[in-house]
């Protein structure tokens, strides 16, 4: 049957030093766009770190959708003729 930990990924906790290194990597421009995908979907990443970055990508995607929705509403409001406003 085997050990659950080895069959389903690396379940070790992420250390504080590893989170500090992660935070330092995330402040580097352009690298901070690529690395969340690497950590979320890479094979060698600890499970908790992988899940954190998957959740972060979902939240970022929701933010982008809301941004375009609100930007579209604002743009359509600005472009609306003045006699149709009331």
C-alpha positions as CSV (number, residue, x, y, z in Angstrom):
1,X,0.0,0.0,0.0
2,X,2.8,2.4,0.8
3,X,3.1,5.6,2.7
4,X,0.5,8.3,1.9
5,X,3.0,11.0,2.1
6,X,5.2,9.6,-0.7
7,X,2.3,8.6,-2.9
8,X,0.6,12.0,-2.9
9,X,3.4,14.6,-3.1
10,X,5.6,16.4,-0.7
11,X,3.6,17.2,2.4
12,X,6.4,18.6,4.5
13,X,5.8,22.1,5.9
14,X,7.4,25.1,4.2
15,X,10.0,26.6,6.5
16,X,10.2,30.3,7.3
17,X,13.5,30.6,5.5
18,X,11.9,29.1,2.3
19,X,9.0,31.6,2.6
20,X,11.5,34.5,2.9
21,X,13.4,33.3,-0.2
22,X,10.1,33.0,-2.0
23,X,9.2,36.6,-1.0
24,X,12.5,37.9,-2.2
25,X,12.1,36.1,-5.5
26,X,8.6,37.6,-5.9
27,X,10.0,41.2,-5.8
28,X,12.1,40.6,-8.9
29,X,10.2,42.1,-12.0
30,X,9.0,39.6,-14.6
31,X,10.2,36.7,-12.5
32,X,7.2,37.4,-10.2
33,X,4.9,36.7,-13.1
34,X,6.5,33.3,-14.1
35,X,7.4,31.8,-10.7
36,X,3.8,31.5,-9.3
37,X,3.0,29.2,-12.3
38,X,6.2,27.2,-11.7
39,X,5.5,26.8,-8.0
40,X,1.8,26.1,-8.6
41,X,2.2,23.5,-11.3
42,X,5.8,22.2,-10.9
43,X,6.6,18.8,-9.7
44,X,9.3,19.5,-7.1
45,X,7.2,22.0,-5.0
46,X,5.9,21.3,-1.6
47,X,2.2,20.7,-1.5
48,X,1.3,23.6,0.7
49,X,3.3,26.1,-1.3
50,X,1.8,24.7,-4.5
51,X,-1.7,25.1,-3.2
52,X,-1.0,28.6,-2.0
53,X,0.2,29.7,-5.4
54,X,-2.8,28.0,-7.1
55,X,-5.1,30.0,-4.9
56,X,-3.1,33.1,-5.6
57,X,-3.5,32.6,-9.3
58,X,-7.3,32.1,-9.0
59,X,-7.6,35.3,-6.9
60,X,-5.5,37.2,-9.5
61,X,-7.7,35.9,-12.3
62,X,-10.8,37.0,-10.5
63,X,-9.2,40.4,-10.0
64,X,-8.4,40.7,-13.7
65,X,-12.0,39.8,-14.7
66,X,-13.4,42.4,-12.3
67,X,-10.9,45.0,-13.6
68,X,-12.1,44.6,-17.1
69,X,-15.7,44.6,-16.1
70,X,-15.4,47.8,-14.2
71,X,-13.1,49.4,-16.8
72,X,-15.7,48.5,-19.5
73,X,-18.5,50.0,-17.4
74,X,-16.5,53.2,-16.8
75,X,-15.6,53.5,-20.4
76,X,-19.2,53.0,-21.6
77,X,-20.4,55.6,-19.0
78,X,-17.8,58.2,-20.2
79,X,-18.6,57.5,-23.9
80,X,-22.4,57.8,-23.3
81,X,-24.0,60.9,-24.9
82,X,-24.9,63.5,-22.3
83,X,-28.7,63.5,-23.2
84,X,-28.9,59.8,-22.4
85,X,-27.5,60.1,-18.9
86,X,-30.8,61.0,-17.2
